[in-house]
Amino acid sequence: MEQEQRVREPENIVWQTRTHEETAFERRLADAMEKAFIGGVTELDALVEYLNAAGVRDEENRAWTVESYRAVIARLGA
């Protein structure tokens, strides 16, 4: 197979593209989630507990609940 036939143009998958530069809040949340996952957190309740214990608050500076986490993630993923 010729090299030109093997090389394809990269495609942007919708969930890989952003409509805006991430905010400081989004970076803090993503970093904390990554650390939680690396630490073995796999359940939503445990993730919410981890975020609260790590001092990562929501955009209103409130402690997380499962419901508030779901709402924020749904909004950020929209």
Stockholm file with secondary structure:
# STOCKHOLM 1.0

chainA/1-78         MEQEQRVREPENIVWQTRTHEETAFERRLADAMEKAFIGGVTELDALVEYLNAAGVRDEENRAWTVESYRAVIARLGA
#=GR chainA/1-78 SS CCHHHHCCCCCCCGGGCCSSCCCHHHHHHHHHHHHHHHTTCCSHHHHHHHHHHTTCCCTTSCCCCHHHHHHHHHHHTC
#=GC SS_cons        CCHHHHCCCCCCCGGGCCSSCCCHHHHHHHHHHHHHHHTTCCSHHHHHHHHHHTTCCCTTSCCCCHHHHHHHHHHHTC
//
